[in-house]
């Protein structure tokens, strides 16, 4: 079985297990998704979802965040960790979006990564979920699971992204990454993967013996 064939099989099987491929972050706009994804670095999505309601209630628009006091933002996002860096990024990112992009979130990875604190993982998530373009979100679940399956042979996020882009059906790539998060939480966990109950076990290169 080639990597493309294994990838196609994984896509279809995870689609059957997780029919709804949705982002686990809560948001109502492209800007809110961008903010929430920045907060999720080194933090769980569940924690971010507890923090963002108060944050967006205090700063409901991009313009208001652009004019916010960094220390106040930091107090609101404190429990997400790295709050000093994240609060600075959120304010500066919002300011740049307002001043240089007319308040419109860019629709390409190349433009998004120019924003403070926005890396390729965040950019891909926004491009895929908001604009419906082919995207590969290389979070820890994606990197771990695709290596175990033998779809990629590196732990470097950008290399994982490029290797997956070469073998995944473009129209399926974004949803596949969302499904990998769910799969990584309940089956292919970091420390004790449930290989005996895994729907991908027979196509996995590194099934636990």
N, C-alpha and C positions, 0 to 999 in steps of 0.2 A: 504493500500500500504506500503510495507516494504521500508526501506532506500535504499536497492539495487534496487528495482523496481523504486523508485522515481529518483534515480541517473541515471538509464538507460534511463528513460523517458526524464530527463533533457538533457542528452547527445544527444539524437536523435533530440530533438526539437531545441536545440541551433545549432546543425549541419545544420539543415534546414535553420535557420535564417542567420547563418554565415558559408557558405560553406568553405571558406578559413580561416583556423585557423593558423594565422601567428603571430610571435613575432613583436611587434611594434617598437622594437629597430633595428636600421640599423647597419649591420655588414657584413663582407665578410670572416671572419675566426672565428675559435673557440676562439682564443685569443681576437679578437675584441669584441666578444659577452661577454666574461668574463669581459673585461674592461668596456664595456657599461653598463652591469648589475650592476657592482660595483658603477658606477657613478649614477645609477638610484635610489639608496637608498635616501629616503627623497627628491626626485626630480622627475619631470615628464619625461616620455620617450621622449616627444616632445622636451624638453629642452636638454636632453642628445643628441638627434639627431642633434641639432644645434651646439653642442660643439665638438662632436667626429671627424667631418671632419678635422678640424684644428689640433686636437690632433694627429690623425693618419697620417696626412701629415708631422707633425714634427717628430713623432716617428712611422714610418711605420712597424717596426718589434718588436717582443718581446725583442730581444737582445738590440735594441736601447733604449727601455723603461727601461730595466734593468740597463742601464748605464746613465739614464737621471738624471738631476738635479731636485730634489724634488720641489724646489721653482718654477722652470720654469714650471713644470707640473702643479703645483698649480695655476699659473697665467692663464694657458690655460683652466682649468676646474673650475675656480672661480665661475662662475654663477650657477654651479650645487649644490653649498652649501657644507658645511663641507669639503672644498677643502684641508685643511691642512692634515686631516686624510686620505682622499681619495687619494691624491697625494702620500703620503708615502706608502699607501697600494699598489697602482699600480706599483710603482717602485720595492718595495720589493717582491711583488707577481711575477713580471716578472723575477726578479733575481733568485728566488727560482725555478721557472719553467725551466729556462735555466740551472741552475746548478744541480738541483736534479732530474728533469724529462726529461732532454734532449730536452727541447723545446716542449714537447708534453703535451697537456692538458689532465689531468686524466679523465677517463670515469666513475668514480664512485663518488657518493656523499661523501662517507667516505674519499676519498683522496682529493677531492676538498676543503672540509671544513677545511683542514689543512693549506690552503693558507691564508695569511693576508687579512682580510676584506671579506672573502667569507663565507657566511652563507648557510643554507640549501636551502633557496629560490633561491639564485644565482646558487648553485650547481645543483639543480633540473632542472633549466632552461637549463643549459649547457648540462647536461646528456640527457635531452629530445630532445632538438633541434639539438644538434650536433651528438649525438650517437644513437638517436632514441629509447632510453630505456624508459620504463614506468616512468613517473615523475609527481610530484604534486607540482606546484609552488604556494605557499601560500602567495600571495600578499594581499593587503587590499581588492581588489574586491572579490577574492576567499573566504576570511574569512567572509566577510559581507554577500555575496550571499548564500553561503552554509549553514550558520547559519539561514538565513531567510527561506531557503527551508526546513530546518529541517534535512539536511544531516549530520550535525555535531552539537555538543552542547558545543563548547569551542571556545575561541578567541586566545588561545595559538597556534602560528603557527605550531610548531612541532606536537602538538596533532591533529590539523586540518589535517595536512598531513597524519598522521597515520590512522585517522578515514576515510579519503577519499580513501586511498589506499585499505582499507578493503571492500569498496563498489563499487568503480569505475571499469569498465572494463579496465585492464591494458593498452591495446592497444589504448584506447581512452583518458586516463587521461591527457596526456600532451596537446593535442589539446583542450580538455574540458577547461583547465585552461586558454588557450589563448582566447577561446570564452567567458569565464567569464569576462575577461577584457573589451572586446567590449560590452558585455551585461551590465556590470556595468557602463559603460560610457554613454550609450544612453537610457537605460531603468531602470535597478535596481540601481539607483543612491543612494548615501549615504543619502541625506537629503529628497529628494522628489521622491521616486520611482514611476514610471508610471505603477501602477498596472493594471489600466483599459486597457492598451495596451500591457500587458505582455503575452507572449506565454507560460509562466510557471505558470500563476496565479492559475490555478485549482489544481496544485500539490504543491503549496507553503503553508507552515505551518504558515507563518506570513504575508499573504497578508493584505495590509492596508485596514482597514474597511472604 
